[in-house]
Amino acid sequence: MIGLTTMTTTTTETDESRESQHAEHRAKHWARRLALQALYQWDVSGEDAEGLLEQFLGIQDAERADAEYFKQLVCGVLAHKDELQEPLLPVLDRSLERIDPVERAVLRIACYEFRHCPNVPLAVVLAEATQLAGQFGTEKGSKYVNAVLDKVAGTLRGPHAA
């Protein structure tokens, strides 16, 4: 009987842990999604970070997002935009200004995560960026973003990053 109780407790704890991890993953996904929208707006309007944060944390979808991660992404991308663009320039097939603004925002977010969020696995950054580009970008945007990020991932994260 003792073994069965221990096994049930361990299974319940494992299920709860998985649910917690899934909820955290979803909250970060929504943070990236909001950050994409905010950075797109910044790119086309020039609005400052404070205004973007206030506006996007006030919308309905914000309750699904990890608000702190959203703030980190938006403020981090804006604070490091020149540094984040540097590794992109040699691998792009056109100037950064000619890239669709949605795809440009996705690339900036992913480059920020590569360089400044080492706890986020490389595969997660690539998958999230590709998904967002496919959902909000041009028809071939997800393939383009994936190809570019594949070329810069090692530079930004290191050659042996997982």
MDAnalysis code that builds the backbone (N, CA, C; Angstrom):
import MDAnalysis as mda
import numpy as np

u = mda.Universe.empty(486, n_residues=162, atom_resindex=np.repeat(np.arange(162), 3), trajectory=True)
u.add_TopologyAttr("name", ["N", "CA", "C"] * 162)
u.add_TopologyAttr("resid", np.arange(1, 163))
u.add_TopologyAttr("resname", ["MET", "ILE", "GLY", "LEU", "THR", "THR", "MET", "THR", "THR", "THR", "THR", "THR", "GLU", "THR", "ASP", "GLU", "SER", "ARG", "GLU", "SER", "GLN", "HIS", "ALA", "GLU", "HIS", "ARG", "ALA", "LYS", "HIS", "TRP", "ALA", "ARG", "ARG", "LEU", "ALA", "LEU", "GLN", "ALA", "LEU", "TYR", "GLN", "TRP", "ASP", "VAL", "SER", "GLY", "GLU", "ASP", "ALA", "GLU", "GLY", "LEU", "LEU", "GLU", "GLN", "PHE", "LEU", "GLY", "ILE", "GLN", "ASP", "ALA", "GLU", "ARG", "ALA", "ASP", "ALA", "GLU", "TYR", "PHE", "LYS", "GLN", "LEU", "VAL", "CYS", "GLY", "VAL", "LEU", "ALA", "HIS", "LYS", "ASP", "GLU", "LEU", "GLN", "GLU", "PRO", "LEU", "LEU", "PRO", "VAL", "LEU", "ASP", "ARG", "SER", "LEU", "GLU", "ARG", "ILE", "ASP", "PRO", "VAL", "GLU", "ARG", "ALA", "VAL", "LEU", "ARG", "ILE", "ALA", "CYS", "TYR", "GLU", "PHE", "ARG", "HIS", "CYS", "PRO", "ASN", "VAL", "PRO", "LEU", "ALA", "VAL", "VAL", "LEU", "ALA", "GLU", "ALA", "THR", "GLN", "LEU", "ALA", "GLY", "GLN", "PHE", "GLY", "THR", "GLU", "LYS", "GLY", "SER", "LYS", "TYR", "VAL", "ASN", "ALA", "VAL", "LEU", "ASP", "LYS", "VAL", "ALA", "GLY", "THR", "LEU", "ARG", "GLY", "PRO", "HIS", "ALA", "ALA"])
u.atoms.positions = np.array([
    [0.814, -1.200, 0.000],
    [0.000, 0.000, 0.000],
    [0.858, 1.265, 0.000],
    [1.945, 1.248, 0.691],
    [2.790, 2.432, 0.767],
    [3.334, 2.782, -0.615],
    [3.753, 1.792, -1.365],
    [4.285, 2.027, -2.703],
    [3.263, 2.646, -3.627],
    [2.011, 2.220, -3.551],
    [0.943, 2.752, -4.396],
    [0.667, 4.211, -4.062],
    [0.662, 4.557, -2.783],
    [0.424, 5.939, -2.363],
    [1.549, 6.836, -2.855],
    [2.772, 6.396, -2.719],
    [3.925, 7.171, -3.177],
    [3.869, 7.363, -4.682],
    [3.523, 6.329, -5.399],
    [3.434, 6.404, -6.857],
    [2.340, 7.387, -7.284],
    [1.194, 7.365, -6.638],
    [0.095, 8.277, -6.959],
    [0.482, 9.712, -6.658],
    [1.141, 9.941, -5.533],
    [1.580, 11.282, -5.164],
    [2.595, 11.799, -6.181],
    [3.541, 10.972, -6.565],
    [4.568, 11.372, -7.533],
    [3.938, 11.678, -8.889],
    [2.986, 10.860, -9.318],
    [2.307, 11.095, -10.589],
    [1.542, 12.406, -10.558],
    [0.857, 12.686, -9.455],
    [0.103, 13.933, -9.323],
    [1.044, 15.131, -9.358],
    [2.170, 15.035, -8.640],
    [3.151, 16.123, -8.638],
    [3.722, 16.347, -10.029],
    [3.994, 15.267, -10.759],
    [4.524, 15.376, -12.119],
    [3.502, 16.034, -13.034],
    [2.239, 15.651, -12.926],
    [1.182, 16.259, -13.738],
    [1.056, 17.747, -13.436],
    [1.109, 18.095, -12.156],
    [1.018, 19.501, -11.761],
    [2.212, 20.282, -12.286],
    [3.373, 19.682, -12.244],
    [4.577, 20.333, -12.751],
    [4.474, 20.578, -14.253],
    [3.982, 19.583, -14.991],
    [3.801, 19.738, -16.441],
    [2.792, 20.835, -16.744],
    [1.695, 20.851, -15.993],
    [0.674, 21.885, -16.204],
    [1.247, 23.268, -15.923],
    [2.055, 23.381, -14.890],
    [2.689, 24.651, -14.542],
    [3.643, 25.107, -15.649],
    [4.441, 24.171, -16.162],
    [5.372, 24.496, -17.245],
    [4.619, 24.905, -18.502],
    [3.529, 24.214, -18.786],
    [2.714, 24.547, -19.962],
    [2.118, 25.944, -19.812],
    [1.621, 26.260, -18.630],
    [1.046, 27.586, -18.390],
    [2.112, 28.675, -18.550],
    [3.311, 28.405, -18.061],
    [4.403, 29.369, -18.204],
    [4.775, 29.557, -19.678],
    [4.826, 28.445, -20.411],
    [5.140, 28.510, -21.838],
    [4.085, 29.335, -22.575],
    [2.812, 29.111, -22.286],
    [1.724, 29.854, -22.937],
    [1.811, 31.346, -22.595],
    [2.111, 31.653, -21.345],
    [2.211, 33.055, -20.930],
    [3.364, 33.756, -21.650],
    [4.463, 33.047, -21.842],
    [5.583, 33.642, -22.583],
    [5.250, 33.766, -24.066],
    [4.502, 32.796, -24.599],
    [4.054, 32.909, -25.992],
    [3.229, 34.180, -26.175],
    [2.283, 34.423, -25.268],
    [1.454, 35.627, -25.362],
    [2.279, 36.886, -25.141],
    [3.311, 36.814, -24.311],
    [4.203, 37.962, -24.121],
    [4.923, 38.280, -25.426],
    [5.396, 37.241, -26.124],
    [6.057, 37.453, -27.420],
    [5.073, 38.038, -28.439],
    [3.880, 37.523, -28.440],
    [2.855, 37.994, -29.374],
    [2.547, 39.481, -29.149],
    [2.375, 39.867, -27.890],
    [2.142, 41.285, -27.586],
    [3.371, 42.127, -27.910],
    [4.551, 41.591, -27.608],
    [5.784, 42.330, -27.919],
    [5.910, 42.540, -29.421],
    [5.549, 41.533, -30.201],
    [5.563, 41.677, -31.660],
    [4.661, 42.825, -32.089],
    [3.467, 42.875, -31.549],
    [2.525, 43.934, -31.919],
    [3.039, 45.302, -31.483],
    [3.591, 45.363, -30.276],
    [4.113, 46.628, -29.772],
    [5.314, 47.107, -30.597],
    [6.218, 46.188, -30.912],
    [7.407, 46.574, -31.684],
    [7.062, 46.901, -33.134],
    [6.060, 46.254, -33.668],
    [5.562, 46.629, -34.995],
    [5.068, 48.069, -34.942],
    [4.270, 48.376, -33.931],
    [3.747, 49.743, -33.809],
    [4.874, 50.747, -33.625],
    [5.873, 50.400, -32.822],
    [7.020, 51.283, -32.639],
    [7.721, 51.515, -33.979],
    [7.874, 50.449, -34.750],
    [8.581, 50.521, -36.026],
    [7.862, 51.441, -37.014],
    [6.550, 51.387, -37.046],
    [5.812, 52.199, -38.020],
    [5.414, 53.571, -37.491],
    [5.380, 53.741, -36.144],
    [4.930, 55.032, -35.610],
    [5.988, 55.786, -34.823],
    [6.991, 55.065, -34.317],
    [8.022, 55.713, -33.517],
    [7.613, 55.979, -32.074],
    [6.511, 55.397, -31.624],
    [6.037, 55.611, -30.260],
    [7.085, 55.153, -29.256],
    [7.152, 55.828, -28.104],
    [8.157, 55.466, -27.102],
    [7.751, 54.233, -26.303],
    [8.732, 53.655, -25.633],
    [8.524, 52.396, -24.905],
    [7.442, 52.525, -23.839],
    [7.464, 53.609, -23.107],
    [6.475, 53.790, -22.035],
    [5.053, 53.770, -22.579],
    [4.820, 54.460, -23.671],
    [3.493, 54.478, -24.291],
    [3.089, 53.103, -24.804],
    [4.052, 52.396, -25.378],
    [3.766, 51.044, -25.875],
    [3.387, 50.100, -24.739],
    [4.163, 50.146, -23.659],
    [3.888, 49.264, -22.531],
    [2.508, 49.550, -21.948],
    [2.220, 50.805, -21.754],
    [0.921, 51.190, -21.193],
    [-0.216, 50.728, -22.100],
    [-0.093, 50.979, -23.380],
    [-1.146, 50.610, -24.326],
    [-1.348, 49.103, -24.401],
    [-0.270, 48.358, -24.555],
    [-0.410, 46.917, -24.789],
    [-0.693, 46.120, -23.518],
    [-0.312, 46.634, -22.360],
    [-0.678, 45.947, -21.123],
    [-2.138, 46.210, -20.759],
    [-2.749, 47.176, -21.446],
    [-4.149, 47.500, -21.186],
    [-5.139, 46.765, -22.078],
    [-4.659, 45.976, -23.036],
    [-5.599, 45.288, -23.921],
    [-6.000, 43.935, -23.324],
    [-7.068, 43.393, -23.825],
    [-7.646, 42.170, -23.281],
    [-6.664, 40.996, -23.288],
    [-5.931, 40.808, -24.346],
    [-4.998, 39.675, -24.443],
    [-3.861, 39.752, -23.425],
    [-3.628, 40.925, -22.858],
    [-2.517, 41.095, -21.920],
    [-2.666, 40.213, -20.689],
    [-3.883, 39.879, -20.304],
    [-4.071, 39.039, -19.120],
    [-3.523, 37.622, -19.330],
    [-3.397, 37.206, -20.581],
    [-2.837, 35.882, -20.886],
    [-1.316, 35.888, -20.866],
    [-0.726, 37.058, -20.970],
    [0.723, 37.192, -21.153],
    [1.465, 37.295, -19.827],
    [2.712, 36.879, -19.864],
    [3.650, 37.122, -18.772],
    [4.067, 38.592, -18.928],
    [3.480, 39.455, -18.113],
    [3.676, 40.901, -18.259],
    [5.138, 41.304, -18.109],
    [5.839, 40.677, -17.175],
    [7.249, 41.023, -16.971],
    [8.092, 40.626, -18.186],
    [7.794, 39.480, -18.761],
    [8.547, 39.042, -19.938],
    [8.235, 39.950, -21.120],
    [6.983, 40.367, -21.257],
    [6.596, 41.317, -22.304],
    [7.412, 42.597, -22.160],
    [7.467, 43.137, -20.957],
    [8.226, 44.373, -20.719],
    [9.699, 44.163, -21.032],
    [10.240, 43.018, -20.603],
    [11.646, 42.718, -20.864],
    [11.924, 42.686, -22.367],
    [11.045, 42.045, -23.131],
    [11.251, 41.944, -24.572],
    [11.187, 43.316, -25.237],
    [10.148, 44.072, -24.951],
    [9.982, 45.381, -25.598],
    [11.123, 46.315, -25.217],
    [11.364, 46.471, -23.925],
    [12.419, 47.388, -23.484],
    [13.803, 46.903, -23.908],
    [14.003, 45.595, -23.865],
    [15.293, 45.036, -24.260],
    [15.587, 45.220, -25.732],
    [14.597, 44.960, -26.569],
    [14.786, 45.142, -28.022],
    [15.064, 46.608, -28.326],
    [14.308, 47.503, -27.717],
    [14.506, 48.928, -27.999],
    [15.860, 49.423, -27.480],
    [16.269, 48.927, -26.321],
    [17.552, 49.359, -25.748],
    [18.753, 48.807, -26.524],
    [18.586, 47.654, -27.159],
    [19.717, 46.983, -27.823],
    [19.520, 46.853, -29.329],
    [18.649, 47.663, -29.905],
    [18.283, 47.448, -31.317],
    [19.485, 47.460, -32.264],
    [20.422, 48.351, -32.064],
    [21.590, 48.393, -32.956],
    [22.443, 47.138, -32.801],
    [22.670, 46.731, -31.575],
    [23.444, 45.518, -31.281],
    [22.763, 44.274, -31.869],
    [21.436, 44.230, -31.813],
    [20.689, 43.065, -32.305],
    [20.660, 43.005, -33.831],
    [20.705, 44.153, -34.475],
    [20.676, 44.191, -35.940],
    [22.013, 43.806, -36.559],
    [23.076, 44.064, -35.841],
    [24.426, 43.839, -36.370],
    [24.632, 42.434, -36.943],
    [24.289, 41.351, -36.228],
    [24.511, 40.016, -36.802],
    [23.541, 39.667, -37.935],
    [22.439, 40.383, -38.024],
    [21.470, 40.117, -39.085],
    [21.954, 40.628, -40.444],
    [22.560, 41.786, -40.445],
    [22.896, 42.466, -41.704],
    [23.675, 41.614, -42.697],
    [24.701, 40.871, -42.273],
    [25.453, 40.081, -43.261],
    [24.678, 38.911, -43.866],
    [23.618, 38.451, -43.215],
    [22.906, 37.276, -43.719],
    [21.604, 37.619, -44.451],
    [21.205, 38.864, -44.407],
    [19.964, 39.269, -45.084],
    [20.182, 39.382, -46.585],
    [19.147, 39.096, -47.356],
    [19.241, 39.219, -48.810],
    [18.826, 40.607, -49.304],
    [18.470, 41.467, -48.361],
    [18.093, 42.851, -48.667],
    [18.316, 43.686, -47.412],
    [18.186, 44.989, -47.541],
    [18.391, 45.843, -46.380],
    [17.307, 45.574, -45.336],
    [17.630, 45.833, -44.098],
    [16.690, 45.616, -43.008],
    [15.411, 46.437, -43.208],
    [15.557, 47.624, -43.750],
    [14.405, 48.494, -43.988],
    [13.426, 47.913, -45.008],
    [13.911, 47.057, -45.893],
    [13.052, 46.470, -46.932],
    [12.355, 45.183, -46.480],
    [12.703, 44.708, -45.311],
    [12.040, 43.519, -44.764],
    [10.687, 43.954, -44.206],
    [9.693, 43.108, -44.378],
    [8.359, 43.374, -43.852],
    [8.469, 43.755, -42.365],
    [7.743, 44.785, -41.912],
    [7.881, 45.223, -40.516],
    [7.534, 44.151, -39.481],
    [6.607, 43.268, -39.794],
    [6.283, 42.179, -38.861],
    [7.484, 41.246, -38.746],
    [8.043, 40.864, -39.858],
    [9.198, 39.967, -39.857],
    [10.411, 40.632, -39.212],
    [10.556, 41.919, -39.422],
    [11.652, 42.666, -38.790],
    [11.498, 42.624, -37.266],
    [10.273, 42.810, -36.774],
    [10.024, 42.757, -35.329],
    [10.282, 41.352, -34.779],
    [9.853, 40.333, -35.504],
    [10.085, 38.950, -35.076],
    [11.590, 38.679, -34.998],
    [12.336, 39.104, -35.998],
    [13.787, 38.893, -35.999],
    [14.446, 39.597, -34.807],
    [14.005, 40.794, -34.504],
    [14.579, 41.530, -33.372],
    [14.292, 40.827, -32.050],
    [13.057, 40.368, -31.877],
    [12.695, 39.664, -30.640],
    [13.531, 38.392, -30.496],
    [13.621, 37.615, -31.553],
    [14.392, 36.367, -31.499],
    [15.866, 36.649, -31.217],
    [16.429, 37.651, -31.855],
    [17.835, 37.981, -31.610],
    [18.036, 38.428, -30.157],
    [17.077, 39.167, -29.631],
    [17.157, 39.558, -28.218],
    [17.152, 38.315, -27.329],
    [16.232, 37.387, -27.596],
    [16.155, 36.174, -26.782],
    [17.430, 35.334, -26.923],
    [17.972, 35.226, -28.127],
    [19.213, 34.483, -28.319],
    [20.317, 35.051, -27.420],
    [20.448, 36.360, -27.429],
    [21.573, 36.996, -26.755],
    [21.333, 37.231, -25.265],
    [20.126, 37.585, -24.890],
    [19.879, 38.043, -23.515],
    [19.009, 37.122, -22.665],
    [18.522, 36.028, -23.223],
    [17.668, 35.091, -22.469],
    [18.214, 33.673, -22.612],
    [19.374, 33.409, -22.043],
    [19.995, 32.099, -22.230],
    [19.186, 30.940, -21.644],
    [18.262, 31.241, -20.747],
    [17.429, 30.187, -20.164],
    [16.333, 29.712, -21.112],
    [16.090, 30.445, -22.196],
    [15.105, 30.027, -23.193],
    [15.835, 29.191, -24.243],
    [15.453, 27.931, -24.393],
    [16.153, 27.063, -25.352],
    [16.104, 27.605, -26.781],
    [17.190, 27.406, -27.483],
    [17.312, 27.837, -28.873],
    [16.132, 27.354, -29.711],
    [15.750, 26.094, -29.543],
    [14.646, 25.523, -30.320],
    [13.328, 26.242, -30.036],
    [13.137, 26.684, -28.807],
    [11.911, 27.409, -28.455],
    [11.899, 28.770, -29.140],
    [13.026, 29.469, -29.111],
    [13.112, 30.776, -29.778],
    [12.804, 30.628, -31.269],
    [13.423, 29.644, -31.910],
    [13.193, 29.425, -33.342],
    [11.737, 29.063, -33.635],
    [11.169, 28.176, -32.850],
    [9.785, 27.746, -33.077],
    [8.804, 28.895, -32.875],
    [9.003, 29.664, -31.816],
    [8.106, 30.788, -31.538],
    [8.219, 31.858, -32.631],
    [9.433, 32.171, -33.029],
    [9.628, 33.187, -34.067],
    [8.995, 32.746, -35.384],
    [9.216, 31.503, -35.745],
    [8.646, 30.979, -36.988],
    [7.125, 30.991, -36.933],
    [6.574, 30.606, -35.809],
    [5.119, 30.603, -35.651],
    [4.544, 32.008, -35.750],
    [5.148, 32.967, -35.059],
    [4.642, 34.345, -35.104],
    [4.760, 34.941, -36.504],
    [5.879, 34.675, -37.165],
    [6.047, 35.182, -38.527],
    [5.002, 34.578, -39.456],
    [4.707, 33.304, -39.294],
    [3.705, 32.648, -40.117],
    [2.305, 33.160, -39.842],
    [2.051, 33.484, -38.601],
    [0.725, 33.934, -38.194],
    [0.465, 35.387, -38.587],
    [1.473, 36.244, -38.460],
    [1.259, 37.674, -38.661],
    [2.003, 38.273, -39.851],
    [2.968, 37.553, -40.394],
    [3.795, 38.096, -41.462],
    [3.269, 37.774, -42.847],
    [4.148, 37.903, -43.814],
    [3.789, 37.636, -45.203],
    [3.670, 36.135, -45.441],
    [3.228, 35.778, -46.616],
    [3.005, 34.365, -46.951],
    [4.245, 33.499, -46.732],
    [5.408, 34.002, -47.135],
    [6.646, 33.233, -46.994],
    [7.481, 33.709, -45.799],
    [6.869, 34.509, -44.946],
    [7.585, 35.101, -43.821],
    [8.188, 34.116, -42.855],
    [7.462, 33.056, -42.541],
    [7.983, 32.104, -41.556],
    [9.226, 31.383, -42.084],
    [9.235, 31.041, -43.371],
    [10.408, 30.382, -43.950],
    [11.603, 31.332, -43.969],
    [11.343, 32.589, -44.294],
    [12.415, 33.581, -44.348],
    [13.011, 33.796, -42.952],
    [12.138, 34.003, -41.970],
    [12.589, 34.226, -40.600],
    [13.382, 33.014, -40.106],
    [12.887, 31.825, -40.354],
    [13.575, 30.614, -39.921],
    [14.963, 30.518, -40.550],
    [15.062, 30.798, -41.835],
    [16.348, 30.719, -42.532],
    [17.345, 31.743, -41.979],
    [16.894, 32.960, -41.761],
    [17.782, 34.005, -41.233],
    [18.231, 33.657, -39.820],
    [17.281, 33.269, -38.972],
    [17.628, 32.957, -37.584],
    [18.533, 31.742, -37.481],
    [18.355, 30.798, -38.357],
    [19.222, 29.625, -38.369],
    [20.673, 30.040, -38.611],
    [20.870, 31.066, -39.439],
    [22.221, 31.535, -39.756],
    [22.843, 32.341, -38.624],
    [22.038, 33.037, -37.817],
    [22.602, 33.906, -36.773],
    [22.553, 33.303, -35.375],
    [21.843, 32.206, -35.208],
    [21.677, 31.625, -33.871],
    [23.019, 31.319, -33.207],
    [23.903, 30.690, -33.937],
    [25.207, 30.340, -33.376],
    [26.032, 31.546, -32.990],
    [25.924, 32.621, -33.778],
    [26.657, 33.846, -33.489],
    [26.155, 34.484, -32.198],
    [24.839, 34.489, -32.019],
    [24.244, 35.161, -30.873],
    [24.215, 34.297, -29.615],
    [24.065, 33.000, -29.772],
    [23.926, 32.111, -28.617],
    [25.194, 31.312, -28.363],
    [25.969, 31.112, -29.388],
    [27.159, 30.282, -29.272],
    [26.989, 29.023, -30.105],
    [28.064, 28.479, -30.617],
    [27.973, 27.345, -31.538],
    [27.439, 26.057, -30.918],
    [27.521, 25.906, -29.610],
    [27.079, 24.664, -28.981],
    [25.784, 24.841, -28.197],
    [25.037, 25.884, -28.513],
    [23.794, 26.150, -27.781],
    [22.749, 25.098, -28.102],
    [21.979, 24.793, -27.102],
    [20.898, 23.807, -27.294],
    [19.576, 24.496, -27.504],
])
